[in-house]
Amino acid sequence: MAIRTLSIDLETFSDVDLKKCGVYKYAESPNFEILLFGVSVDGGEVIVYDLASGDIVPEEIIKALSDDGVTKWAYNASFERICLSVWLRRNHPQYFHSYSIDGDTVGNYLDPSSWKCSLVWGAYMGLPLSLEGIGAVLKLDSQKMSEGKALIRYFCRTT
C-alpha cells in the first residue's frame, strides 16, 4: 500500500548557529547531521529513528520524502524540508530530486508544494507561534517537554 502522508519531526546538529545564519547555512555545513528522525506514516504510530546511533530509515520512507504525491507535515516545515534535502543529497542521492532546472539556486532542495506546515496552519487559526504556547492554549495533556532545550544545548552545542 502506497504512503499518502508523513508527519515528520527532526532533531539535528550543526556547528553553524541557526539563529545567526539561518536554516540554509545551518544545514549546508559539512558538520550538519540529523540525530533523530521521528515519523508517522498515514497517521500511524510515531517511530523515532536514532540516526546518531546507527538506526536506518526504511527505504519506503526515504522514497516518500521526494515523492510529490506524498503529503509531508511538519511544524515549521521549511526547516525539515531543507534539512531532509541536504540529508537525502548526501546519504541517498538516488532518491533525491528537486523541482527546479539546472543552475537554479532552489535546485538543491525538495519541492515545497507537497509540504504542509502545522505552524502556519495554527497561526492562521490564531494560535501562538510556539509549540509550548499551542499546547497551553489547547490544554493538551502532552505538552512540549521543558527539558528538551537544555538537553539539546548539552548534547548539540560545540562550545
DSSP file with accessible surface (Angstrom, degrees, kcal/mol):
  #  RESIDUE AA STRUCTURE BP1 BP2  ACC     N-H-->O    O-->H-N    N-H-->O    O-->H-N    TCO  KAPPA ALPHA  PHI   PSI    X-CA   Y-CA   Z-CA
    1    1 A M              0   0  214      0, 0.0     2,-0.1     0, 0.0     0, 0.0   0.000 360.0 360.0 360.0 133.3    0.0    0.0    0.0
    2    2 A A        -     0   0   79      1,-0.1     2,-0.3     2,-0.0    58,-0.0  -0.401 360.0-111.3 -73.3 144.8    1.4    3.4   -1.0
    3    3 A I        +     0   0   29      1,-0.2     3,-0.1    57,-0.1    -1,-0.1  -0.572  32.9 177.8 -73.8 133.1    2.2    6.0    1.6
    4    4 A R        +     0   0  155      1,-0.3    67,-2.5    -2,-0.3     2,-0.3   0.768  63.3  17.2-104.0 -38.5   -0.1    9.0    1.5
    5    5 A T  E     -a   71   0A  42     65,-0.2    37,-2.8     2,-0.0     2,-0.4  -0.991  53.3-165.8-139.1 147.3    1.1   11.2    4.4
    6    6 A L  E     -aB  72  41A   0     65,-2.4    67,-3.3    -2,-0.3     2,-0.5  -0.998   7.7-158.7-125.1 132.8    4.2   11.5    6.5
    7    7 A S  E     -aB  73  40A  49     33,-2.2    33,-2.0    -2,-0.4     2,-0.4  -0.976  26.3-168.4-108.0 125.0    4.3   13.6    9.8
    8    8 A I  E     + B   0  39A   9     65,-3.0    67,-0.5    -2,-0.5     2,-0.3  -0.911  23.5 173.6-126.4 140.6    7.9   14.4   10.5
    9    9 A D  E     - B   0  38A  88     29,-2.4    29,-3.3    -2,-0.4     2,-0.3  -0.982  14.8-166.1-142.5 132.7   10.0   15.8   13.3
   10   10 A L  E     - B   0  37A   6     -2,-0.3     2,-0.4    27,-0.2    27,-0.2  -0.894  16.6-158.5-117.7 149.3   13.8   16.1   13.3
   11   11 A E  E     + B   0  36A  68     25,-2.2    24,-2.5    -2,-0.3    25,-1.9  -0.998  32.1 178.5-119.1 129.0   16.4   16.7   15.9
   12   12 A T  E     - B   0  34A  13     -2,-0.4     2,-0.4    22,-0.3    22,-0.2  -0.777  23.9-146.1-130.2 168.3   19.6   18.0   14.3
   13   13 A F  E     + B   0  33A  34     20,-2.5    20,-2.4    -2,-0.3     2,-0.3  -0.994  21.3 159.6-134.2 143.4   23.1   19.1   14.9
   14   14 A S        -     0   0   12    142,-0.4   144,-0.2    -2,-0.4     4,-0.1  -0.964  41.1-136.1-154.7 151.3   25.3   21.7   13.1
   15   15 A D  S    S+     0   0   70     -2,-0.3     2,-0.4    11,-0.2    11,-0.1   0.518  86.5  89.8 -82.7  -4.0   28.3   23.7   14.1
   16   16 A V  S    S-     0   0   35     10,-0.3     2,-0.7     9,-0.1    -2,-0.1  -0.780  88.3-116.0 -94.3 135.3   26.6   26.7   12.5
   17   17 A D     >  -     0   0   75     -2,-0.4     4,-2.3     1,-0.2     5,-0.4  -0.596  21.1-156.6 -73.8 113.6   24.4   28.9   14.7
   18   18 A L  H  > S+     0   0   65     -2,-0.7     4,-2.4     1,-0.2    -1,-0.2   0.890  90.4  51.3 -58.6 -43.9   20.9   28.6   13.3
   19   19 A K  H  4 S+     0   0  198      1,-0.2    -1,-0.2     2,-0.2     4,-0.1   0.835 116.4  40.4 -68.0 -30.1   19.7   31.9   14.8
   20   20 A K  H  4 S+     0   0  172     -3,-0.3    -1,-0.2     2,-0.1    -2,-0.2   0.814 130.5  22.7 -86.0 -32.2   22.6   33.8   13.3
   21   21 A C  H  X S-     0   0   62     -4,-2.3     4,-0.5     1,-0.1    -3,-0.2   0.604  99.2-124.5-115.8 -17.7   22.9   32.2    9.9
   22   22 A G  H  X  -     0   0   31     -4,-2.4     4,-2.0    -5,-0.4     5,-0.1  -0.051  38.2 -66.3  89.6 167.9   19.5   30.6    9.0
   23   23 A V  H  > S+     0   0   24      1,-0.2     4,-2.7     2,-0.2     5,-0.3   0.820 124.2  58.5 -67.4 -33.4   18.5   27.2    8.0
   24   24 A Y  H  > S+     0   0  112      2,-0.2     4,-2.1     1,-0.2    -1,-0.2   0.967 112.9  37.2 -65.4 -50.9   20.3   27.0    4.6
   25   25 A K  H  X S+     0   0  142     -4,-0.5     4,-0.8     2,-0.2    -1,-0.2   0.883 116.2  56.1 -66.7 -36.3   23.8   27.7    6.0
   26   26 A Y  H >< S+     0   0   23     -4,-2.0     3,-0.7     1,-0.2   -10,-0.3   0.953 114.3  37.5 -57.9 -51.7   23.0   25.6    9.1
   27   27 A A  H 3< S+     0   0    0     -4,-2.7    -1,-0.2     1,-0.2    -2,-0.2   0.801 111.9  58.2 -75.2 -29.1   22.0   22.5    7.0
   28   28 A E  H 3< S+     0   0   66     -4,-2.1    -1,-0.2    -5,-0.3    -2,-0.2   0.581  78.2 114.9 -80.6  -6.7   24.7   23.0    4.4
   29   29 A S  S X< S-     0   0    7     -4,-0.8     3,-2.0    -3,-0.7    -3,-0.0  -0.346  74.9-128.1 -59.9 140.5   27.5   22.9    6.9
   30   30 A P  T 3  S+     0   0  114      0, 0.0    -1,-0.2     0, 0.0    -3,-0.0   0.752 111.0  55.0 -61.1 -19.7   29.8   19.8    6.4
   31   31 A N  T 3  S+     0   0   87      2,-0.0     2,-0.1     0, 0.0    -2,-0.1   0.371  81.1 118.4 -96.0   4.2   29.2   19.0   10.1
   32   32 A F    <   +     0   0   10     -3,-2.0     2,-0.3    -5,-0.2   -18,-0.2  -0.454  36.4 163.4 -69.1 140.2   25.4   19.1    9.8
   33   33 A E  E     -B   13   0A  93    -20,-2.4   -20,-2.5    -2,-0.1     2,-0.6  -0.987  40.3-120.5-154.0 153.1   23.6   15.8   10.7
   34   34 A I  E     -B   12   0A   5     -2,-0.3   -22,-0.3   -22,-0.2     3,-0.1  -0.865  26.8-179.6 -91.1 123.9   20.2   14.5   11.6
   35   35 A L  E     +     0   0A  34    -24,-2.5    17,-1.8    -2,-0.6    16,-1.0   0.889  68.8  19.7 -89.0 -50.3   20.3   12.9   15.0
   36   36 A L  E     -BC  11  50A  61    -25,-1.9   -25,-2.2    14,-0.2     2,-0.6  -0.984  60.8-165.6-126.8 135.5   16.7   11.8   15.4
   37   37 A F  E     -BC  10  49A   0     12,-2.4    12,-2.8    -2,-0.4     2,-0.4  -0.936  10.8-171.6-122.3 102.9   14.2   11.3   12.7
   38   38 A G  E     +BC   9  48A  10    -29,-3.3   -29,-2.4    -2,-0.6     2,-0.3  -0.826  13.6 167.9 -96.8 134.7   10.6   11.0   14.0
   39   39 A V  E     -BC   8  47A   3      8,-2.5     8,-2.8    -2,-0.4     2,-0.4  -1.000  27.4-162.2-150.2 143.6    7.9   10.0   11.6
   40   40 A S  E     -BC   7  46A  10    -33,-2.0   -33,-2.2    -2,-0.3     2,-0.6  -0.999  19.9-146.5-121.4 127.9    4.3    8.8   11.5
   41   41 A V  E >  S-B    6   0A  47      4,-0.5     3,-2.0    -2,-0.4   -35,-0.2  -0.856  76.5 -19.7 -98.6 122.3    3.1    7.1    8.3
   42   42 A D  T 3  S-     0   0   50    -37,-2.8    -1,-0.2    -2,-0.6   -36,-0.1   0.844 126.8 -52.9  51.1  40.5   -0.5    7.8    7.4
   43   43 A G  T 3  S+     0   0   63     -3,-0.3    -1,-0.3     1,-0.2     3,-0.1   0.575 107.1 132.7  77.2   9.5   -1.4    8.8   10.9
   44   44 A G    <   -     0   0   41     -3,-2.0    -1,-0.2     1,-0.2    -2,-0.1   0.044  64.9 -43.3 -79.8-168.1    0.0    5.6   12.4
   45   45 A E        -     0   0  163      1,-0.1    -4,-0.5    -5,-0.1     2,-0.4  -0.233  62.7-112.3 -57.7 142.0    2.3    5.1   15.4
   46   46 A V  E     -C   40   0A  93     -6,-0.2     2,-0.4    -3,-0.1    -6,-0.2  -0.655  33.1-166.9 -78.3 129.7    5.3    7.5   15.7
   47   47 A I  E     -C   39   0A  76     -8,-2.8    -8,-2.5    -2,-0.4     2,-0.6  -0.971   6.4-153.7-118.1 133.3    8.6    5.8   15.1
   48   48 A V  E     -C   38   0A  82     -2,-0.4     2,-0.6   -10,-0.2   -10,-0.3  -0.944   3.0-157.1-110.7 122.7   11.8    7.5   16.0
   49   49 A Y  E     -C   37   0A  33    -12,-2.8   -12,-2.4    -2,-0.6     2,-1.4  -0.882   9.5-147.5 -98.2 120.3   15.0    6.5   14.2
   50   50 A D  E > > +C   36   0A  53     -2,-0.6     5,-2.3   -14,-0.2     3,-1.0  -0.695  22.8 174.5 -88.6  86.2   18.1    7.3   16.1
   51   51 A L  G > 5S+     0   0   32     -2,-1.4     3,-1.4   -16,-1.0    -1,-0.2   0.827  74.3  63.1 -66.0 -31.6   20.4    8.0   13.2
   52   52 A A  G 3 5S+     0   0   60    -17,-1.8    -1,-0.3     1,-0.3   -16,-0.1   0.782 107.1  44.8 -64.3 -24.3   23.2    9.1   15.5
   53   53 A S  G < 5S-     0   0   90     -3,-1.0    -1,-0.3   -18,-0.3    -2,-0.2   0.279 129.7 -92.4-102.6   7.8   23.3    5.6   16.9
   54   54 A G  T < 5 +     0   0   55     -3,-1.4    -3,-0.2     1,-0.3    -2,-0.1   0.478  69.4 153.5 100.6   1.3   23.1    3.8   13.5
   55   55 A D      < -     0   0   76     -5,-2.3     2,-0.5     1,-0.1    -1,-0.3  -0.316  35.3-139.0 -59.3 151.8   19.4    3.3   13.0
   56   56 A I        -     0   0  140      0, 0.0    -6,-0.1     0, 0.0    -1,-0.1  -0.957   6.9-130.5-119.6 129.0   18.4    3.2    9.4
   57   57 A V        -     0   0    4     -2,-0.5     5,-0.1     1,-0.1     0, 0.0  -0.594  39.1-103.1 -74.1 132.0   15.3    4.8    7.9
   58   58 A P    >>  -     0   0   34      0, 0.0     4,-2.1     0, 0.0     3,-0.8  -0.235  24.7-120.2 -58.6 146.2   13.3    2.3    5.8
   59   59 A E  H 3> S+     0   0   99      1,-0.3     4,-2.9     2,-0.2     5,-0.2   0.841 110.4  59.1 -57.8 -37.9   13.6    2.7    2.1
   60   60 A E  H 3> S+     0   0  119      1,-0.2     4,-1.6     2,-0.2    -1,-0.3   0.866 108.1  46.4 -65.1 -31.0    9.9    3.3    1.5
   61   61 A I  H <> S+     0   0    7     -3,-0.8     4,-1.4     2,-0.2    -1,-0.2   0.916 111.3  51.3 -74.0 -41.7   10.0    6.4    3.8
   62   62 A I  H  X S+     0   0    5     -4,-2.1     4,-0.6     1,-0.2     3,-0.5   0.933 111.7  47.6 -59.5 -45.3   13.2    7.7    2.1
   63   63 A K  H >< S+     0   0  105     -4,-2.9     3,-0.9     1,-0.2     4,-0.3   0.896 107.4  56.9 -61.5 -40.3   11.5    7.3   -1.3
   64   64 A A  H >< S+     0   0    5     -4,-1.6     3,-0.9     1,-0.2     6,-0.2   0.788  92.2  71.1 -65.1 -25.7    8.3    9.1    0.0
   65   65 A L  H 3< S+     0   0    1     -4,-1.4    -1,-0.2    -3,-0.5    -2,-0.2   0.851 108.6  33.0 -61.5 -33.8   10.4   12.1    1.1
   66   66 A S  T << S+     0   0    7     -3,-0.9     2,-0.8    -4,-0.6    -1,-0.3   0.334  92.8 107.6-106.2  10.6   10.9   13.1   -2.6
   67   67 A D    X   -     0   0   80     -3,-0.9     3,-1.9    -4,-0.3    -3,-0.0  -0.768  56.2-158.4 -88.9 112.2    7.5   11.8   -3.9
   68   68 A D  T 3  S+     0   0   72     -2,-0.8    -1,-0.2     1,-0.3     4,-0.1   0.660  89.8  65.5 -67.6 -12.9    5.4   14.9   -4.6
   69   69 A G  T 3  S+     0   0   63      2,-0.1     2,-0.5    -3,-0.0    -1,-0.3   0.552  88.3  80.3 -83.1  -8.5    2.3   12.7   -4.3
   70   70 A V  S <  S-     0   0    3     -3,-1.9     2,-0.5    -6,-0.2   -65,-0.2  -0.882  80.0-136.4-100.7 124.7    3.0   12.1   -0.6
   71   71 A T  E     -a    5   0A  46    -67,-2.5   -65,-2.4    -2,-0.5     2,-0.5  -0.692  17.3-156.7 -81.9 126.5    1.9   15.0    1.7
   72   72 A K  E     -ad   6 115A   0     42,-2.9    44,-3.3    -2,-0.5     2,-0.4  -0.925   6.5-164.4-107.2 127.5    4.6   15.8    4.3
   73   73 A W  E     +ad   7 116A  71    -67,-3.3   -65,-3.0    -2,-0.5     2,-0.3  -0.905  19.2 150.2-110.1 139.3    3.5   17.5    7.5
   74   74 A A  E >   - d   0 117A   4     42,-1.7    44,-1.9    -2,-0.4     3,-0.7  -0.974  50.1-107.2-159.7 154.8    5.9   19.2   10.0
   75   75 A Y  T 3  S+     0   0   48    -67,-0.5     5,-0.2     1,-0.3    42,-0.1  -0.801 115.8   6.4 -84.0 119.4    5.9   22.0   12.5
   76   76 A N  T >> S-     0   0   68     -2,-0.6     3,-1.5     3,-0.1     4,-1.0   0.976  87.6-169.6  63.5  60.1    8.0   24.7   10.7
   77   77 A A  H <> S+     0   0    6     -3,-0.7     4,-2.9     1,-0.3     5,-0.2   0.747  73.6  67.4 -57.9 -29.0    8.1   22.6    7.6
   78   78 A S  H 3> S+     0   0   57      1,-0.2     4,-2.5     2,-0.2    -1,-0.3   0.888  99.7  52.4 -63.0 -34.5   10.7   24.6    5.8
   79   79 A F  H <> S+     0   0   27     -3,-1.5     4,-2.7     2,-0.2     5,-0.2   0.965 112.9  42.8 -63.1 -51.6   13.3   23.6    8.4
   80   80 A E  H  X S+     0   0    6     -4,-1.0     4,-2.9     1,-0.2     5,-0.3   0.909 114.2  52.2 -61.8 -41.0   12.5   19.9    7.9
   81   81 A R  H  X S+     0   0   22     -4,-2.9     4,-1.9     2,-0.2    29,-0.5   0.931 113.0  42.9 -63.1 -45.8   12.3   20.2    4.1
   82   82 A I  H  X S+     0   0    0     -4,-2.5     4,-2.1    -5,-0.2     5,-0.2   0.943 116.4  47.9 -67.1 -46.0   15.7   21.9    3.9
   83   83 A C  H  X S+     0   0    0     -4,-2.7     4,-2.5    -5,-0.3    -2,-0.2   0.927 113.7  46.5 -61.6 -43.9   17.4   19.6    6.4
   84   84 A L  H  X S+     0   0    0     -4,-2.9     4,-2.9    -5,-0.2    -1,-0.2   0.838 108.0  57.6 -70.0 -29.5   16.0   16.5    4.7
   85   85 A S  H  X S+     0   0    0     -4,-1.9     4,-2.5    -5,-0.3    -1,-0.2   0.951 110.8  42.4 -61.4 -49.1   17.0   17.8    1.3
   86   86 A V  H  X S+     0   0    0     -4,-2.1     4,-2.3     2,-0.2     5,-0.2   0.934 115.1  50.4 -63.7 -45.0   20.6   18.1    2.4
   87   87 A W  H  X S+     0   0   24     -4,-2.5     4,-2.7     1,-0.2     5,-0.4   0.920 112.1  47.0 -61.3 -44.4   20.5   14.7    4.1
   88   88 A L  H  X S+     0   0    0     -4,-2.9     4,-2.6     2,-0.2     8,-0.2   0.930 111.2  50.9 -63.7 -46.3   19.0   13.0    1.1
   89   89 A R  H  < S+     0   0   55     -4,-2.5    -1,-0.2    -5,-0.2    -2,-0.2   0.897 118.6  38.7 -57.9 -39.5   21.6   14.5   -1.3
   90   90 A R  H  < S+     0   0   99     -4,-2.3    -2,-0.2    -5,-0.2    -1,-0.2   0.855 131.9  21.8 -79.1 -39.1   24.4   13.4    1.0
   91   91 A N  H  < S+     0   0   85     -4,-2.7    -3,-0.2    -5,-0.2    -2,-0.2   0.694 136.0  21.4-107.9 -24.4   23.2   10.0    2.0
   92   92 A H    >X  +     0   0   42     -4,-2.6     3,-2.2    -5,-0.4     4,-0.7  -0.379  62.3 158.7-143.1  58.6   20.6    8.8   -0.6
   93   93 A P  G >4 S+     0   0   79      0, 0.0     3,-0.6     0, 0.0    -4,-0.1   0.785  71.1  68.3 -60.4 -24.4   21.3   10.8   -3.8
   94   94 A Q  G 34 S+     0   0  129      1,-0.2    -5,-0.1    -6,-0.1    -6,-0.0   0.741 106.2  40.9 -66.4 -20.7   19.5    8.1   -5.9
   95   95 A Y  G <4 S+     0   0   45     -3,-2.2     2,-0.4    -7,-0.2    -1,-0.2   0.520  95.2  97.7-103.6  -8.1   16.2    9.2   -4.2
   96   96 A F    <<  +     0   0   36     -4,-0.7     2,-0.3    -3,-0.6   -33,-0.0  -0.661  40.6 158.6 -84.5 134.1   16.7   13.0   -4.2
   97   97 A H        -     0   0   90     -2,-0.4    14,-0.4    11,-0.0     2,-0.1  -0.966  23.6-147.1-149.1 141.7   15.2   15.1   -6.9
   98   98 A S        -     0   0   35     -2,-0.3    12,-0.2     9,-0.2     9,-0.1  -0.386  19.7-124.8 -96.6-178.3   14.5   18.8   -6.9
   99   99 A Y  S    S+     0   0   95     10,-0.7     2,-0.2     7,-0.4     8,-0.1   0.149  80.2  81.9-110.1  17.1   11.7   20.7   -8.6
  100  100 A S  S    S-     0   0   30      9,-0.2     2,-0.2     7,-0.1    -2,-0.1  -0.525  77.2-101.6-118.1-179.1   14.0   23.1  -10.4
  101  101 A I    >   -     0   0  129     -2,-0.2     3,-1.9     1,-0.1     6,-0.2  -0.651  54.7 -77.1-100.6 159.6   16.0   23.4  -13.5
  102  102 A D  T 3  S+     0   0  168      1,-0.2    -1,-0.1    -2,-0.2     3,-0.1  -0.269 118.2  22.1 -55.8 137.8   19.8   23.1  -13.7
  103  103 A G  T 3  S+     0   0   85      1,-0.3     2,-0.3    -3,-0.1    -1,-0.2   0.251  90.1 124.6  89.5 -14.1   21.6   26.2  -12.4
  104  104 A D    X   -     0   0   72     -3,-1.9     3,-1.8     1,-0.1    -1,-0.3  -0.611  65.9-130.1 -79.8 140.6   18.7   27.5  -10.4
  105  105 A T  G >  S+     0   0  120     -2,-0.3     3,-0.6     1,-0.3    -1,-0.1   0.724 105.7  57.9 -66.6 -21.2   19.5   28.1   -6.7
  106  106 A V  G >  S+     0   0   44      1,-0.2     3,-1.8     2,-0.1    -7,-0.4   0.474  77.6  97.4 -86.9   2.9   16.5   26.1   -5.5
  107  107 A G  G <  S+     0   0   16     -3,-1.8    -1,-0.2     1,-0.3    -9,-0.2   0.644  73.9  62.5 -64.7 -14.7   17.7   23.0   -7.3
  108  108 A N  G <  S+     0   0   82     -3,-0.6     2,-0.3    -4,-0.1    -1,-0.3   0.345  97.4  70.2 -91.2   6.0   19.3   21.6   -4.2
  109  109 A Y  S <  S-     0   0   23     -3,-1.8   -10,-0.7   -24,-0.0    -9,-0.2  -0.904  84.1-100.1-130.7 155.4   16.1   21.3   -2.3
  110  110 A L        -     0   0    3    -29,-0.5   -12,-0.2    -2,-0.3   -25,-0.1  -0.337  53.2 -89.8 -67.3 151.0   12.9   19.2   -2.3
  111  111 A D    >   -     0   0   28    -14,-0.4     3,-0.8     1,-0.2    -1,-0.1  -0.406  30.7-151.7 -63.3 124.7    9.8   20.7   -3.8
  112  112 A P  G >  S+     0   0   49      0, 0.0     3,-1.9     0, 0.0    -1,-0.2   0.653  79.0  87.1 -74.8 -10.9    7.8   22.6   -1.2
  113  113 A S  G 3  S+     0   0   79      1,-0.3    -2,-0.0   -42,-0.0    -3,-0.0   0.764  89.0  47.2 -65.2 -23.7    4.4   22.0   -2.9
  114  114 A S  G <  S+     0   0    7     -3,-0.8   -42,-2.9   -43,-0.1     2,-0.4   0.324  95.7  94.9 -99.2  10.4    3.9   18.7   -1.1
  115  115 A W  E <   -d   72   0A  21     -3,-1.9     2,-0.4   -44,-0.2   -42,-0.2  -0.837  54.5-164.5-104.4 138.6    4.8   20.0    2.3
  116  116 A K  E     -d   73   0A  77    -44,-3.3   -42,-1.7    -2,-0.4     2,-0.6  -0.974  10.5-146.1-121.5 136.5    2.2   21.3    4.9
  117  117 A C  E  >  -d   74   0A  22     -2,-0.4     4,-2.2   -44,-0.2   -42,-0.2  -0.891   9.1-166.1-110.0 113.5    3.3   23.4    7.8
  118  118 A S  H  > S+     0   0   47    -44,-1.9     4,-2.3    -2,-0.6   -43,-0.2   0.783  91.0  60.8 -69.5 -23.3    1.3   23.0   11.1
  119  119 A L  H  > S+     0   0   42    -45,-0.5     4,-2.5     2,-0.2    -1,-0.2   0.952 108.2  43.5 -63.5 -46.9    2.9   26.2   12.4
  120  120 A V  H  > S+     0   0   86      2,-0.2     4,-2.5     1,-0.2    -2,-0.2   0.921 113.5  50.7 -65.3 -43.3    1.4   28.2    9.6
  121  121 A W  H  X S+     0   0  140     -4,-2.2     4,-1.2     1,-0.2    -1,-0.2   0.903 111.7  48.5 -62.4 -40.6   -2.0   26.4    9.9
  122  122 A G  H  <>S+     0   0    4     -4,-2.3     5,-2.8     2,-0.2     3,-0.3   0.920 110.7  50.1 -64.4 -42.5   -2.0   27.1   13.6
  123  123 A A  H ><5S+     0   0   41     -4,-2.5     3,-1.9     1,-0.2    -2,-0.2   0.901 105.4  57.4 -63.3 -38.7   -1.1   30.8   13.1
  124  124 A Y  H 3<5S+     0   0  212     -4,-2.5    -1,-0.2     1,-0.3    -2,-0.2   0.838 107.2  48.8 -59.8 -31.9   -3.9   31.0   10.5
  125  125 A M  T 3<5S-     0   0  132     -4,-1.2    -1,-0.3    -3,-0.3    -2,-0.2   0.319 125.3-103.4 -92.0   8.0   -6.3   29.9   13.3
  126  126 A G  T < 5S+     0   0   68     -3,-1.9    -3,-0.2     1,-0.2    -2,-0.1   0.635  72.6 144.4  84.0  14.1   -4.9   32.5   15.7
  127  127 A L      < -     0   0   34     -5,-2.8    -1,-0.2    -6,-0.2     7,-0.1  -0.459  57.6 -88.8 -81.9 158.4   -2.8   30.0   17.8
  128  128 A P        -     0   0   46      0, 0.0    -1,-0.1     0, 0.0     6,-0.1  -0.152  32.6-119.7 -59.5 163.3    0.5   31.1   19.3
  129  129 A L  S    S+     0   0  115     -3,-0.1     2,-0.4    -6,-0.1     3,-0.1   0.274  88.4  73.8 -93.2  11.9    3.7   30.6   17.2
  130  130 A S  S  > S-     0   0   54      1,-0.1     4,-2.5   -11,-0.0     5,-0.2  -0.937  78.3-130.5-123.1 149.8    5.4   28.2   19.6
  131  131 A L  H  > S+     0   0   73     -2,-0.4     4,-2.6     1,-0.2    13,-0.2   0.893 112.2  54.0 -60.9 -39.7    4.6   24.5   20.4
  132  132 A E  H  > S+     0   0  112      1,-0.2     4,-1.9     2,-0.2    -1,-0.2   0.936 110.4  46.0 -60.3 -45.2    4.7   25.4   24.0
  133  133 A G  H  > S+     0   0   18      2,-0.2     4,-2.5     1,-0.2     5,-0.2   0.900 112.0  50.4 -66.1 -40.6    2.1   28.2   23.5
  134  134 A I  H  X S+     0   0   22     -4,-2.5     4,-2.7     1,-0.2    -1,-0.2   0.933 109.1  51.7 -63.1 -45.0   -0.1   26.0   21.4
  135  135 A G  H  <>S+     0   0    3     -4,-2.6     5,-2.1     1,-0.2     4,-0.5   0.900 111.8  47.1 -59.6 -39.2   -0.1   23.2   23.9
  136  136 A A  H ><5S+     0   0   61     -4,-1.9     3,-0.8    -5,-0.2    -2,-0.2   0.938 113.2  47.0 -68.6 -46.4   -1.1   25.6   26.7
  137  137 A V  H 3<5S+     0   0   81     -4,-2.5    -2,-0.2     1,-0.2    -1,-0.2   0.913 117.1  43.0 -62.8 -41.9   -3.9   27.2   24.7
  138  138 A L  T 3<5S-     0   0   88     -4,-2.7    -1,-0.2    -5,-0.2    -2,-0.2   0.494 104.6-131.7 -83.8  -2.8   -5.3   23.9   23.6
  139  139 A K  T < 5 -     0   0  174     -3,-0.8    -3,-0.2    -4,-0.5     2,-0.1   0.905  37.0-173.7  52.5  47.0   -4.9   22.4   27.1
  140  140 A L      < -     0   0   82     -5,-2.1    -1,-0.2    -6,-0.2     3,-0.0  -0.448  30.1-136.6 -72.6 144.2   -3.2   19.3   25.7
  141  141 A D  S    S+     0   0  167      1,-0.2     2,-0.7    -2,-0.1    -1,-0.1   0.909  97.1  54.1 -64.5 -43.8   -2.3   16.5   28.1
  142  142 A S  S    S-     0   0  107      3,-0.0     2,-0.2    -7,-0.0    -1,-0.2  -0.859  77.6-176.1 -96.7 113.7    1.1   16.1   26.4
  143  143 A Q        -     0   0   86     -2,-0.7     2,-0.1     1,-0.1   -11,-0.1  -0.656  39.8 -81.6-102.9 163.3    3.0   19.4   26.4
  144  144 A K        -     0   0  115     -2,-0.2     2,-0.3   -13,-0.2    -1,-0.1  -0.434  56.1-109.4 -62.3 133.0    6.3   20.2   24.9
  145  145 A M    >   -     0   0  123      1,-0.2     3,-1.2    -2,-0.1     4,-0.4  -0.504  17.9-151.3 -70.9 126.7    9.0   19.0   27.4
  146  146 A S  T 3> S+     0   0   98     -2,-0.3     4,-0.6     1,-0.2     3,-0.5   0.769  94.8  64.4 -68.2 -23.1   10.7   21.9   29.1
  147  147 A E  H 3> S+     0   0  104      1,-0.2     4,-2.4     2,-0.1    -1,-0.2   0.705  82.1  82.6 -71.6 -18.2   13.8   19.7   29.5
  148  148 A G  H <> S+     0   0   23     -3,-1.2     4,-2.6     1,-0.2     5,-0.2   0.897  87.8  49.0 -57.4 -46.3   14.2   19.5   25.7
  149  149 A K  H  > S+     0   0  127     -3,-0.5     4,-2.5    -4,-0.4    -1,-0.2   0.916 112.3  48.9 -62.0 -42.6   16.0   22.8   25.2
  150  150 A A  H  X S+     0   0   49     -4,-0.6     4,-2.4     2,-0.2    -1,-0.2   0.913 112.2  48.5 -64.5 -41.3   18.5   22.0   28.0
  151  151 A L  H  X S+     0   0   88     -4,-2.4     4,-2.7     2,-0.2     5,-0.3   0.912 111.2  49.7 -65.5 -41.6   19.2   18.5   26.6
  152  152 A I  H  X S+     0   0   75     -4,-2.6     4,-2.6    -5,-0.2     5,-0.3   0.934 111.5  49.1 -63.1 -44.6   19.7   19.9   23.1
  153  153 A R  H  X S+     0   0  118     -4,-2.5     4,-1.2    -5,-0.2    -2,-0.2   0.931 113.5  47.7 -59.0 -42.3   22.1   22.5   24.4
  154  154 A Y  H  < S+     0   0  177     -4,-2.4    -2,-0.2    -5,-0.2    -1,-0.2   0.932 123.2  29.6 -65.8 -46.6   24.0   19.9   26.4
  155  155 A F  H  < S+     0   0  149     -4,-2.7    -1,-0.2    -5,-0.1    -2,-0.2   0.721 125.9  39.0 -88.8 -20.9   24.4   17.4   23.6
  156  156 A C  H  < S+     0   0   19     -4,-2.6  -142,-0.4    -5,-0.3     2,-0.3   0.505  84.9  97.5-117.1  -3.8   24.5   19.5   20.4
  157  157 A R     <  -     0   0  158     -4,-1.2  -142,-0.1    -5,-0.3  -144,-0.0  -0.676  54.1-154.9 -88.2 143.2   26.5   22.6   21.1
  158  158 A T              0   0   93     -2,-0.3    -1,-0.1  -144,-0.2  -143,-0.1   0.635 360.0 360.0 -89.4 -16.4   30.1   22.7   20.1
  159  159 A T              0   0  162      0, 0.0    -2,-0.1     0, 0.0     0, 0.0  -0.772 360.0 360.0-116.4 360.0   31.1   25.3   22.7
